[in-house]
């Protein structure tokens, strides 16, 4: 591995250590239904996102609320000296990928069987602080 490639890999690894994220694998809900709820909280401040999920009537909202709480706990673990209220946390990324599909047979007329696909998905949430982004912008403006 070349020096430049190693340096960028180490930099990427350090950034990943600072990133607060949580993932939910093999959630037994279709990807389309989960994406409807995920789109509601993408880019939203954390407290507002929790309120949206708590009062949503959609079934996947409960699982996403629990996942968001896990991501907040992971952020607190990495930033023990900071407070959530002052850090202005927001949902930086949330993406839903298709998981495995369980295939089942349903009895049909005349001895046939219809295939039922029980879909699942993987959800990943990444949190970030608005304060950190503002500090980075100030550093860039000072260097220019």
C-alpha positions as CSV (number, residue, x, y, z in Angstrom):
1,X,0.0,0.0,0.0
2,X,1.3,3.4,-1.0
3,X,2.0,6.2,1.6
4,X,-0.8,8.4,0.3
5,X,-3.3,5.6,0.3
6,X,-2.3,4.6,3.8
7,X,-2.6,8.2,5.1
8,X,-6.1,8.6,3.6
9,X,-7.2,5.2,5.0
10,X,-6.0,6.2,8.5
11,X,-7.8,9.6,8.2
12,X,-11.0,7.8,7.1
13,X,-10.6,5.4,10.1
14,X,-10.2,8.3,12.5
15,X,-13.3,10.0,11.1
16,X,-15.3,6.8,11.5
17,X,-14.3,6.6,15.2
18,X,-15.8,10.0,15.8
19,X,-19.0,9.2,13.9
20,X,-22.0,8.2,16.0
21,X,-24.0,5.6,14.3
22,X,-26.4,2.7,14.9
23,X,-27.6,0.0,12.6
24,X,-30.6,-2.4,12.7
25,X,-30.2,-5.6,10.7
26,X,-32.9,-8.0,9.4
27,X,-35.9,-5.9,10.6
28,X,-39.0,-7.8,9.4
29,X,-40.6,-4.9,7.5
30,X,-40.5,-4.2,3.8
31,X,-37.9,-1.7,2.6
32,X,-40.5,0.5,1.0
33,X,-42.5,0.9,4.3
34,X,-39.4,1.7,6.3
35,X,-38.2,4.3,3.8
36,X,-41.4,6.2,4.1
37,X,-40.7,6.7,7.8
38,X,-37.0,7.3,7.3
39,X,-37.6,10.1,4.9
40,X,-39.5,11.9,7.7
41,X,-36.5,12.3,9.9
42,X,-33.6,12.7,7.4
43,X,-31.7,15.9,8.2
44,X,-33.9,16.8,11.1
45,X,-32.7,17.8,14.6
46,X,-32.7,14.8,17.0
47,X,-35.4,15.9,19.5
48,X,-37.7,16.8,16.7
49,X,-37.1,13.5,15.0
50,X,-37.9,11.7,18.2
51,X,-41.2,13.6,18.4
52,X,-42.1,12.8,14.8
53,X,-41.4,9.1,15.3
54,X,-43.2,9.0,18.7
55,X,-46.4,10.4,17.2
56,X,-46.3,8.6,13.9
57,X,-49.0,6.0,13.2
58,X,-46.7,3.9,11.0
59,X,-45.6,0.6,12.4
60,X,-41.8,1.0,11.5
61,X,-41.7,4.2,13.5
62,X,-41.4,2.3,16.8
63,X,-38.3,0.5,15.6
64,X,-36.7,3.6,14.1
65,X,-37.3,5.5,17.4
66,X,-35.5,2.7,19.3
67,X,-32.7,2.8,16.8
68,X,-32.4,6.6,17.1
69,X,-32.2,6.3,20.8
70,X,-29.3,3.8,20.4
71,X,-27.5,6.2,18.1
72,X,-27.8,9.0,20.7
73,X,-26.5,6.7,23.3
74,X,-23.5,5.8,21.1
75,X,-22.9,9.6,20.6
76,X,-22.9,10.1,24.3
77,X,-20.4,7.3,24.8
78,X,-18.0,8.9,22.4
79,X,-18.5,12.5,23.7
80,X,-18.8,12.1,27.4
81,X,-17.9,15.7,28.2
82,X,-20.4,17.3,25.8
83,X,-24.2,17.8,26.4
84,X,-26.8,16.8,23.9
85,X,-28.8,20.1,24.3
86,X,-25.7,22.2,23.4
87,X,-24.4,20.1,20.7
88,X,-27.4,20.5,18.3
89,X,-27.4,16.9,17.1
90,X,-29.1,16.1,13.9
91,X,-29.7,13.0,11.7
92,X,-26.9,13.4,9.1
93,X,-27.6,10.1,7.2
94,X,-30.3,7.5,7.3
95,X,-30.5,4.8,4.7
96,X,-32.5,1.7,4.4
97,X,-31.2,-1.3,2.4
98,X,-32.9,-4.5,1.5
99,X,-32.2,-7.5,3.7
100,X,-32.9,-11.1,3.1
101,X,-36.2,-12.3,1.8
102,X,-37.8,-15.3,3.3
103,X,-39.8,-17.3,0.8
104,X,-43.0,-19.1,1.9
105,X,-45.7,-21.0,0.1
106,X,-49.4,-20.3,0.5
107,X,-51.9,-22.9,-0.5
108,X,-53.8,-22.0,-3.7
109,X,-56.6,-23.5,-5.6
110,X,-56.2,-26.8,-7.6
111,X,-53.2,-28.0,-5.6
112,X,-50.9,-25.1,-6.5
113,X,-49.0,-22.9,-4.2
114,X,-48.5,-19.1,-4.4
115,X,-45.1,-17.8,-3.3
116,X,-45.1,-15.2,-0.4
117,X,-42.1,-13.1,0.0
118,X,-41.5,-11.9,3.6
119,X,-39.1,-9.1,3.2
120,X,-36.7,-7.6,5.7
121,X,-34.3,-4.6,5.7
122,X,-31.2,-3.1,7.2
123,X,-31.3,0.5,8.6
124,X,-28.3,2.7,9.4
125,X,-28.5,6.1,11.2
126,X,-25.6,8.5,11.4
127,X,-25.7,11.5,13.7
128,X,-23.6,14.6,13.6
129,X,-23.4,17.9,15.5
130,X,-24.2,21.2,14.0
131,X,-21.6,22.9,16.2
132,X,-18.9,20.8,14.7
133,X,-19.9,21.7,11.2
134,X,-19.9,25.4,12.1
135,X,-16.5,25.1,13.6
136,X,-15.2,23.5,10.4
137,X,-16.6,26.3,8.3
138,X,-15.0,28.9,10.5
139,X,-11.6,27.2,10.2
140,X,-12.0,27.1,6.4
141,X,-13.0,30.8,6.2
142,X,-10.0,31.8,8.4
143,X,-7.5,30.0,6.2
144,X,-8.9,31.7,3.1
